[in-house]
Amino acid sequence: MSDAAELRGLRPLQSGQGHEFASWRTGALRIAVGLGLILVVAQATYVVQARPQDLITGAHGMADILWRASPPDFGQFQHELWPAIETLDIAIFGTLWGVILALPLAIFAARNTSPSRSLYYLARGLIALCRAVPDLVWALLFVTAVGLGPFPGALAISVHSVGMLGRLFSEVIEDMDKGPVEALITTGATRLQVFSHAIVPIVLPSLLGITLYRLDENIRGSLVLGFVGAGGIGFELLTAMNLFQYQTVSLLLVITFVLVTITERLSAALRAKLA
């Protein structure tokens, strides 16, 4: 048999061996990934000291609190209406100023609109700082600076929104269709004209949708900020819990549920119209 014939006979064998090796490698990789995930879940369970049996033994205490919290004390509804409005206004104020401050930062933080590399990295750094620090920590800082009340909560929501909105806005600007922008540039339009006549019309629907979604998130966030003295329903909820006024607590939870549900529906409806 010639050498060429021997090589032709070996090729199918070598091809089959290569396929078997690739299959074996894929299977080994899947097993390794599965074992890695199991180890991650196991260590997380150990670190958080998960004890499912405590839920069973503590069910009686939770049932007792629910029993004492019913029915909700609707006689306090008028008194608790103002904190609910306060919570909503904290979110509105924080979102509004978050948008106002985030938009110019997003322009500087987008590669295709930033006028210089130094401004690009500076804007990215400010956005990262605002986003990295939780709104609860910002609220603690502002409570220390300006005192108790809704104003530090609104400031905390504003600063944290700058980080979240700035990142999302910059990504939208970077991913926009560059055709209209390039067409205006070729006609000799100024940077301001390009921004107002090309960039804004392209990204505006996306920016409005993101803003509405952020408003929805800020309403939930403003509820928690009251726990550190930043006003709203959260502060009333903490006070009622400390005074063991569980029927008032249940009323505040009902108000919170209604407020969040209504804002979610309105936000979803507006986003659907913008889509």
N, C-alpha and C positions, 0 to 999 in steps of 0.2 A: 504494500500500500504506500502511495506517495505521501510526502510530508503535507501537501495541500489537503489530501483526503483526511489525514489524521487531525489536522487543525479544524476542518469542518465538523468532524465528529466530536471534538472537545468543546466547541462553541455552545451547543445547547446545554451541556453539563455545567459549563461555567456560568451561563445565564441563569440556570435554575439555582445554582449555589448563591449567586448574588441576590436573587429574589428572596431566598430563604434567609439570608443574612439581614437583608433590609427589614423583613417581617419580624425577625427575632429582635432587632434593634428597636423597632417601633413598640413591640410588646414590652420590652425591658424598660423603655422610657415611660410608658403608661403606668407600669407597676411602680416605678420610682416616684412619679408624680403623685400617684394615689397614696403611697406610703408617706410622702412629704405632707400631703393635705391632712392625713390622719394624725401625724405628729403635731402639726400646727393646731388642729382642733383640740388635741389632748392637752397640749401645754396651755392653751387659752382656758380650757376648763379647769385646769389645776390652778392657774394664776388667779382667776376670778373666784376661786373657792366655791364653785357651783355645788349646791346641795339641794337637789329637787325635793328631798324628803321634808325640808323645812317649809316648803309650800303647803304640804299636806298638814303638818303639825300646826302651821300658822293660819290655816283656813278659818278656824273659829274666831280668831282676832279680827280678821278681815270681815267676816260675816257680822261681827258685833258692831264694827264701825259703820258698815252699810245699813244696819238696822237703826242705829242712832242718827244716821244722816237722812233718813226718810221719815216723812215727806220733806221736800225742800221748803225752806222758810220763805214763801213767796211774799210774806209781809215786808220783807226787806228789799223787795225788787226795786222800788223807787230809790232807795238809798244806794243800791248797787248799780243803778243805771249810769250814774256819772263816771265811775271807774271804767265801765265798759266803753263809754264814749272816749274816755282818756286813753285807753288802750288802742282804740282804732286811730285816734289822732296821732299818737306816738308813731305808729307804723306809717301813716300818711306823711307826716313831717320828715321822718327818717328816710323814707323812700324818695321823696321829692329832692331833698338835699343830697342824697346819695347819687341820684341821676345827674344833678347839676355839677357835682364835683367829679363824678366818674367819667362823664363824656369827654372833657378835654384831656384827662389822663389817658383815656382809651385811644384817642387820636395820636398822642405821643407814644403810646405803647404798642401801636400797630406798625409793623415794618414798612408797609406801603404808604403810610401817611406821616410817619415821624420825620421831622426836619433834620434831625441829627442823631448819631448813635448814642451820644452821651444822654440826650433827653430820653431816648428810648429806654436805656437801662435805668435811668432815674425814675421814670414813670412805672416801669415794671417793678422796681424795688418798692415804691410807695404802695402800689396795688397789692403786692405780696404781703407787706407789713399789715395793711388794713385787713386783709383776708386771714392771715395766720393767727391773729389775736382774736379769740372768741368774743362775741358781742357781750357776753356776761362779764368778761374781764374789763372790756371798755366801759361798761356800766359802773363797775366798782371804781374805776379810775375817775370817771366823771362825777359820781356821787361824792367822792372825796373832794373834788375840785369845786363843784357848784352846790352841793348839798342834796338832800332828799327831794323827791318829786318827779314829775314826768319829764322835765327838761333833760336830766342826765340820761334817761332812757332813750329819748329822741336823738340825743347826740351819739349814743352808742350804736343805735340802729343806723344812723347816717354814716358813721365811719366804717362800720362793718359792711354796709351796702356798697361803699366806694370800692372795697376790695373785690366783692363778688361781681358787681356790675361792671367794674373796670375790666376785669378779665374777660367776661363774656362779650362786652361791647368790642373790645380789641380783637377778639377772635372773629366776630361778625365782620368787622371792617377789613380784616386781613383776607377773609374768604369771599368777599364780594366780587361781583362781576366787574372786571377792570376795563371792559370795552368802552362804556360811556366816559370813564375818566380819561382814558388815552385819547378818545376822540376830541374831548374838550382841550386837552393839553396841546394837541396838534394845531388847534385853531388859535393858539396864543392866549388862552384864558388864564387869569391869575389863579393863585392857590385858593383864594377865598371863593372865587367863582366856581372852581372845580369842586370845592367842598359843598357849596350851597346848591349847585345845580346837578351834580352827579352823585356825590357820596351820600348826601342826606336822603334823596329820594330812594336810593337803592336799599339803604340799611334801616330806614325809619320803621317799616313794619316789624322787622325782627327786633329792633330795640324796644318798641312799644310792647311787644309780646313778652320779652324778657323782663321789662319793668313791671308789668302786671303780675308775672309769676313771682317776682321778688317782693312785691307788695303783699301777696298772699303769704309768703314765708315770713315776712316781717311782722305780720299780725300775730302769728304763732310765737315768734321770738319775743315780742313785746309782753306777752303773757308771763314769760319766765323772768324777765328783767325786774319785775316787781318784787321778786324774792330778795333782791339786794337793795331795796328801797327806791327803785326807779319808777314808782307809781303804777297806776292801772289796776287791773283785776288781780294781777299776781301779788301785789302788796296786800290787797284785801283778803286774798286767799290764804296767804301766810299768816296774817293776823288772826283770821277765824280758826285756822288749824291750831295755832298756839293757845288760843282761848277755848279749845275743844268745842267750838260752835259748829258741829258737824252738819246741822241742817242748813246753816249759812254756806258752808263749804259746798254742799250739794247744789244749792241755788247758783252759786258762782260757776260751778262746773256746767250746769245747764245753760247759763248765759254764754259761757265760753263756747260750748258746742254749737249753739245757735249762731253766734257771731262768726265762728270759723266756717260753718256750713254756708251761710249766706255769702260771705266774701269769696269762698271757693267757687260757688255757682256763678257769681257775677264775673269773677276773673276768667273762668273757663269760657263763658259766653262771649266776653270781649275778645279773648284770644282767638276764638273760633271765627269771629268776624274779621279779624286782622289777617288770618291765615289765607 
